[in-house]
Amino acid sequence: MRELSAQNSQHRYRIDKFKVPPASREEFLKGVRDTQSFLATIPGFIRNALFEQSSGPGVFNFVAMVEWESAEAIERAAKAVTARFEATGFNPQATRSRLGIEADVAIYLETPTAALE
């Protein structure tokens, strides 16, 4: 198991979980990929990933994760994304409502492995 280093102890993880109806899948994926590409251009970005549930009883069938260098990097990203959405007229809440998508969004810190022992 990977140990939490002092270097990445300040990293923050934005983890978004989505319940996406099958009919909304393609439009949802296009939007997520577009947003993830934009996020990768923002200073402090480290990596992102998108996961699709392949089995199990969970209600969320997609999970998007973005790793950032710090809380400040997330603040910069949030401002940049808000500005981009305003400039393009995109409303994420309205789009989720129209597509029937449920979301659970939060910022996480990595738990040191020693705390799990």
Backbone hydrogen bonds in HBPLUS format (Angstrom, degrees):
<---DONOR---> <-ACCEPTOR-->    atom                        ^
c    i                          cat <-CA-CA->   ^        H-A-AA   ^      H-
h    n   atom  resd res      DA  || num        DHA   H-A  angle D-A-AA Bond
n    s   type  num  typ     dist DA aas  dist angle  dist       angle   num
A0009-SER N   A0006-ALA O   3.42 MM   3  5.10 161.2  2.46  95.5 100.8     1
A0011-HIS N   A0008-ASN O   3.09 MM   3  5.10 154.8  2.16 101.4 109.4     2
A0012-ARG N   A0068-TRP O   3.01 MM  56  5.20 152.3  2.09 131.9 140.7     3
A0068-TRP N   A0012-ARG O   2.78 MM  56  5.20 164.7  1.81 163.6 166.9     4
A0013-TYR N   A0108-TYR O   2.89 MM  95  4.96 158.9  1.94 148.2 151.4     5
A0108-TYR N   A0013-TYR O   2.70 MM  95  4.96 156.2  1.75 142.6 151.2     6
A0014-ARG N   A0066-VAL O   2.88 MM  52  5.20 158.8  1.93 156.7 158.0     7
A0066-VAL N   A0014-ARG O   2.94 MM  52  5.20 150.0  2.03 142.6 152.0     8
A0015-ILE N   A0106-ALA O   2.97 MM  91  5.73 163.1  2.00 168.2 173.5     9
A0106-ALA N   A0015-ILE O   3.22 MM  91  5.73 151.2  2.31 139.5 148.1    10
A0016-ASP N   A0064-ALA O   2.83 MM  48  5.11 163.9  1.85 154.8 159.8    11
A0064-ALA N   A0016-ASP O   2.79 MM  48  5.11 163.2  1.82 153.2 158.4    12
A0017-LYS N   A0104-ASP O   2.82 MM  87  5.09 169.4  1.83 149.2 152.8    13
A0104-ASP N   A0017-LYS O   2.86 MM  87  5.09 146.2  1.97 147.6 153.6    14
A0018-PHE N   A0062-PHE O   2.81 MM  44  5.10 166.1  1.83 152.6 153.3    15
A0061-ASN N   A0018-PHE O   2.85 MM  43  6.16 121.2  2.20 142.3 155.3    16
A0062-PHE N   A0018-PHE O   3.12 MM  44  5.10 150.9  2.21 150.5 150.4    17
A0019-LYS N   A0102-GLU O   2.84 MM  83  5.03 157.9  1.89 145.1 150.2    18
A0102-GLU N   A0019-LYS O   3.11 MM  83  5.03 156.7  2.16 136.8 142.0    19
A0024-SER N   A0021-PRO O   2.91 MM   3  5.42 151.2  1.99 118.5 127.4    20
A0025-ARG N   A0022-PRO O   3.28 MM   3  5.23 161.8  2.31 104.4 109.9    21
A0028-PHE N   A0024-SER O   2.95 MM   4  5.99 161.9  1.98 161.0 167.1    22
A0029-LEU N   A0025-ARG O   2.86 MM   4  6.08 166.4  1.88 159.1 162.2    23
A0030-LYS N   A0026-GLU O   3.02 MM   4  6.20 159.4  2.06 148.5 153.8    24
A0031-GLY N   A0027-GLU O   3.10 MM   4  6.31 162.4  2.14 148.2 152.3    25
A0032-VAL N   A0028-PHE O   2.93 MM   4  6.21 161.4  1.97 156.8 162.3    26
A0033-ARG N   A0029-LEU O   2.91 MM   4  6.02 169.6  1.93 153.2 156.3    27
A0034-ASP N   A0030-LYS O   3.02 MM   4  6.16 157.3  2.08 146.0 152.4    28
A0035-THR N   A0031-GLY O   2.96 MM   4  6.16 162.9  1.99 148.9 153.6    29
A0036-GLN N   A0032-VAL O   2.79 MM   4  6.00 164.9  1.82 157.2 161.7    30
A0037-SER N   A0033-ARG O   2.98 MM   4  6.13 153.1  2.05 144.2 151.0    31
A0038-PHE N   A0034-ASP O   3.10 MM   4  6.39 156.3  2.16 146.1 152.3    32
A0039-LEU N   A0035-THR O   2.88 MM   4  6.15 164.4  1.90 157.0 161.2    33
A0040-ALA N   A0036-GLN O   3.14 MM   4  6.29 147.0  2.26 141.8 149.2    34
A0041-THR N   A0038-PHE O   2.98 MM   3  5.55 162.2  2.01 117.8 123.7    35
A0042-ILE N   A0039-LEU O   3.07 MM   3  5.48 167.3  2.09 117.5 121.6    36
A0045-PHE N   A0042-ILE O   3.13 MM   3  5.88 152.9  2.20 146.6 148.2    37
A0069-GLU N   A0044-GLY O   2.85 MM  25  5.05 150.1  1.94 143.3 152.9    38
A0046-ILE N   A0067-GLU O   2.92 MM  21  5.38 149.5  2.01 163.4 153.4    39
A0067-GLU N   A0047-ARG O   2.76 MM  20  5.32 169.9  1.77 161.0 164.4    40
A0049-ALA N   A0065-MET O   2.86 MM  16  5.28 145.2  1.98 150.6 157.0    41
A0065-MET N   A0049-ALA O   2.87 MM  16  5.28 165.7  1.89 156.0 159.1    42
A0051-PHE N   A0063-VAL O   2.75 MM  12  5.07 162.9  1.77 152.8 158.8    43
A0063-VAL N   A0051-PHE O   2.89 MM  12  5.07 154.1  1.96 141.5 147.2    44
A0053-GLN N   A0061-ASN O   2.84 MM   8  4.79 165.3  1.86 130.3 135.1    45
A0074-ILE N   A0070-SER O   3.27 MM   4  6.66 150.5  2.36 141.7 148.9    46
A0075-GLU N   A0071-ALA O   3.03 MM   4  6.37 152.7  2.11 146.2 153.7    47
A0076-ARG N   A0072-GLU O   2.98 MM   4  6.30 158.3  2.02 149.9 155.0    48
A0077-ALA N   A0073-ALA O   2.93 MM   4  6.13 159.3  1.97 146.2 152.4    49
A0078-ALA N   A0074-ILE O   2.81 MM   4  6.02 159.8  1.85 151.7 157.0    50
A0079-LYS N   A0075-GLU O   3.10 MM   4  6.34 159.4  2.14 147.5 152.2    51
A0080-ALA N   A0076-ARG O   2.95 MM   4  6.19 159.5  1.99 150.1 156.2    52
A0081-VAL N   A0077-ALA O   2.82 MM   4  6.00 162.4  1.85 157.7 162.0    53
A0082-THR N   A0078-ALA O   2.95 MM   4  6.05 162.7  1.98 146.3 151.6    54
A0083-ALA N   A0079-LYS O   2.97 MM   4  6.14 161.8  2.01 147.6 152.5    55
A0084-ARG N   A0080-ALA O   2.96 MM   4  6.15 155.0  2.02 143.5 150.7    56
A0085-PHE N   A0081-VAL O   2.85 MM   4  6.08 164.7  1.87 156.4 160.1    57
A0086-GLU N   A0082-THR O   2.93 MM   4  6.12 159.7  1.97 150.0 155.8    58
A0087-ALA N   A0083-ALA O   2.92 MM   4  6.08 157.4  1.97 146.7 153.0    59
A0088-THR N   A0084-ARG O   3.00 MM   4  6.19 145.1  2.13 146.6 155.5    60
A0089-GLY N   A0085-PHE O   2.80 MM   4  5.70 119.1  2.17 139.8 155.0    61
A0090-PHE N   A0085-PHE O   2.94 MM   5  4.82 132.2  2.17 139.6 144.0    62
A0095-THR N   A0091-ASN O   2.98 MM   4  6.18 157.9  2.03 156.2 163.2    63
A0096-ARG N   A0092-PRO O   2.90 MM   4  6.07 163.6  1.92 150.0 154.2    64
A0097-SER N   A0093-GLN O   2.98 MM   4  6.17 158.7  2.03 146.4 152.5    65
A0098-ARG N   A0094-ALA O   2.88 MM   4  6.08 161.7  1.91 148.4 153.4    66
A0099-LEU N   A0095-THR O   2.94 MM   4  6.11 153.8  2.01 150.6 157.4    67
A0100-GLY N   A0096-ARG O   2.90 MM   4  5.88 112.9  2.36 137.9 153.6    68
A0101-ILE N   A0096-ARG O   2.82 MM   5  4.78 161.6  1.85 146.3 147.2    69
A0100-GLY N   A0097-SER O   3.22 MM   3  5.08 150.4  2.31  96.9 105.7    70
A0115-ALA N   A0112-PRO O   3.00 MM   3  5.52 140.2  2.17 110.9 121.0    71
A0116-LEU N   A0113-THR O   2.93 MM   3  5.16 149.8  2.02 106.1 115.9    72
A0117-GLU N   A0114-ALA O   3.31 MM   3  5.41 158.1  2.37 101.8 108.2    73
